[in-house]
Amino acid sequence: MASRFAIQDAIKESEARLARLLPLMETYASSPLQDDEGKWTVKACLSHIAASGRVTVAAQRALDRAAGKAPPPAPGGTSAERNEQQVAERRGKSIAELVEETKRNHALALEDLRAMDDMVLGKKVPGPGPNAPEQSVSGVIMRQIEYHEGGQMDRIEYALKLHTRWV
């Protein structure tokens, strides 16, 4: 089980990473990512990060599944279609605005986290897939920050490294 403090620290680290990358992301916003044959740019990837910055949503959906409640259907069809919708909705935003949106969503996630007691954070919930192992609610949240959001930032860094070694 990830502790409440570990989650808070991971969010702070994520925001520090965004702040560090901000000038390079502004300069190279239209650079293609390297792992998807150029379908997404740095800005598109950051748009996805901003849209999913409330990292507690996945935990709430897992809690709903554990309670036998069907979570509301995700809007927009497949995950690829939802991702493209997120990018399209943010097309007019600047890189700085996307970073600020991410921070606002992180703040909402921290509010959600404060509302969860230790029993909720330690509760075992079904994994995201049919054969995925159970994990704690806090583990779901930490996974969203470290693996999903962190992995998206890794993709951005790889694209930026084509232009400068100072990433």
C-alpha positions as CSV (number, residue, x, y, z in Angstrom):
1,M,0.0,0.0,0.0
2,A,1.3,3.4,-0.9
3,S,1.1,5.9,1.9
4,R,-0.8,9.1,1.7
5,F,2.5,11.0,2.0
6,A,4.1,9.0,-0.8
7,I,1.2,10.0,-3.1
8,Q,1.5,13.6,-2.1
9,D,5.2,13.5,-2.8
10,A,4.7,11.8,-6.1
11,I,2.3,14.6,-7.2
12,K,4.8,17.3,-6.1
13,E,7.6,15.5,-8.0
14,S,5.3,15.3,-11.1
15,E,4.6,19.0,-10.9
16,A,8.4,19.8,-10.5
17,R,9.1,17.7,-13.6
18,L,6.4,19.6,-15.5
19,A,7.9,23.0,-14.4
20,R,11.4,21.8,-15.4
21,L,10.2,20.7,-18.8
22,L,7.9,23.7,-19.4
23,P,10.4,25.9,-21.4
24,L,11.4,23.0,-23.7
25,M,7.8,21.9,-24.2
26,E,6.9,25.4,-25.2
27,T,9.8,25.5,-27.7
28,Y,9.2,22.1,-29.2
29,A,5.4,21.7,-28.7
30,S,4.9,20.5,-32.3
31,S,7.6,17.9,-32.1
32,P,6.3,14.3,-32.7
33,L,6.6,11.6,-30.1
34,Q,9.0,8.9,-31.0
35,D,7.0,5.8,-30.1
36,D,3.8,6.2,-32.0
37,E,5.0,6.9,-35.5
38,G,4.4,10.7,-35.0
39,K,0.7,10.5,-34.3
40,W,1.0,12.6,-31.2
41,T,3.1,15.7,-30.6
42,V,4.6,16.9,-27.3
43,K,1.6,19.2,-26.9
44,A,-0.9,16.4,-27.6
45,C,0.7,14.2,-25.0
46,L,0.7,17.1,-22.5
47,S,-3.0,17.6,-23.3
48,H,-3.6,14.0,-22.3
49,I,-1.7,14.5,-19.1
50,A,-3.8,17.6,-18.3
51,A,-7.0,15.7,-19.0
52,S,-6.1,12.8,-16.7
53,G,-4.4,14.9,-14.0
54,R,-7.1,14.1,-11.4
55,V,-5.3,10.8,-10.6
56,T,-7.9,9.7,-8.1
57,V,-10.6,9.1,-10.7
58,A,-9.2,5.6,-11.5
59,A,-9.4,4.7,-7.8
60,Q,-13.0,5.8,-7.5
61,R,-13.9,3.7,-10.5
62,A,-12.1,0.7,-8.9
63,L,-14.0,1.3,-5.6
64,D,-17.3,1.4,-7.6
65,R,-16.3,-1.9,-9.3
66,A,-15.5,-3.5,-5.9
67,A,-18.8,-2.3,-4.5
68,G,-20.6,-3.9,-7.4
69,K,-21.6,-0.6,-8.9
70,A,-21.2,-0.2,-12.6
71,P,-19.1,2.9,-13.1
72,P,-20.6,5.4,-15.5
73,P,-19.6,4.6,-19.1
74,A,-16.5,6.6,-20.1
75,P,-17.5,9.2,-22.7
76,G,-16.2,9.0,-26.2
77,G,-15.9,5.3,-27.1
78,T,-12.6,3.5,-27.1
79,S,-9.6,4.8,-25.1
80,A,-8.0,5.9,-28.3
81,E,-11.1,7.9,-29.2
82,R,-11.3,9.4,-25.7
83,N,-7.6,10.4,-25.9
84,E,-8.1,12.1,-29.3
85,Q,-11.1,13.9,-27.9
86,Q,-9.0,15.2,-24.9
87,V,-6.4,16.4,-27.3
88,A,-9.0,18.1,-29.6
89,E,-10.7,19.8,-26.6
90,R,-7.4,21.4,-25.7
91,R,-6.1,22.3,-29.1
92,G,-6.4,26.1,-28.4
93,K,-4.6,26.0,-25.1
94,S,-0.9,26.9,-24.7
95,I,1.6,24.7,-23.1
96,A,1.6,26.9,-19.9
97,E,-2.2,26.6,-19.8
98,L,-2.0,22.8,-20.0
99,V,0.5,22.6,-17.2
100,E,-1.8,24.8,-15.1
101,E,-4.8,22.5,-15.9
102,T,-2.7,19.6,-14.8
103,K,-1.9,21.3,-11.5
104,R,-5.6,22.2,-10.9
105,N,-6.5,18.5,-11.5
106,H,-3.7,17.5,-9.1
107,A,-5.2,19.9,-6.5
108,L,-8.6,18.2,-7.0
109,A,-7.0,14.8,-6.6
110,L,-5.3,16.0,-3.3
111,E,-8.8,17.0,-2.1
112,D,-10.1,13.6,-3.0
113,L,-7.1,12.0,-1.2
114,R,-7.8,14.0,2.0
115,A,-11.4,12.8,1.9
116,M,-10.3,9.1,1.9
117,D,-9.4,7.6,5.3
118,D,-6.7,5.0,5.7
119,M,-9.2,2.1,5.5
120,V,-10.3,3.3,2.1
121,L,-6.7,3.8,0.9
122,G,-5.8,0.3,2.0
123,K,-8.9,-1.4,0.6
124,K,-8.2,-4.0,-2.1
125,V,-9.9,-3.4,-5.4
126,P,-10.0,-5.3,-8.7
127,G,-7.2,-4.6,-11.1
128,P,-7.9,-2.7,-14.3
129,G,-8.2,-5.8,-16.5
130,P,-9.9,-9.1,-16.4
131,N,-6.8,-11.0,-15.1
132,A,-5.2,-8.1,-13.3
133,P,-4.3,-8.8,-9.6
134,E,-6.1,-6.9,-6.9
135,Q,-4.3,-3.8,-5.6
136,S,-5.0,-1.2,-2.9
137,V,-6.8,2.0,-3.6
138,S,-3.6,3.9,-2.8
139,G,-1.8,1.7,-5.2
140,V,-4.2,2.6,-8.0
141,I,-3.6,6.3,-7.4
142,M,0.1,5.8,-7.2
143,R,0.1,3.8,-10.4
144,Q,-1.8,6.7,-12.2
145,I,0.9,9.2,-11.1
146,E,4.0,7.1,-11.5
147,Y,3.3,4.9,-14.4
148,H,0.6,6.6,-16.4
149,E,1.5,10.3,-15.9
150,G,5.2,9.6,-15.5
151,G,5.2,7.4,-18.6
152,Q,3.6,10.1,-20.6
153,M,6.2,12.6,-19.4
154,D,8.9,10.0,-20.4
155,R,7.5,10.1,-23.9
156,I,7.7,13.9,-24.0
157,E,11.3,13.8,-22.7
158,Y,12.3,11.3,-25.4
159,A,10.9,13.7,-28.1
160,L,12.7,16.6,-26.5
161,K,16.0,14.8,-26.4
162,L,16.1,14.8,-30.2
163,H,16.5,18.6,-30.0
164,T,18.7,19.1,-26.9
165,R,20.6,17.0,-24.4
166,W,19.6,19.4,-21.6
167,V,16.4,17.5,-20.7
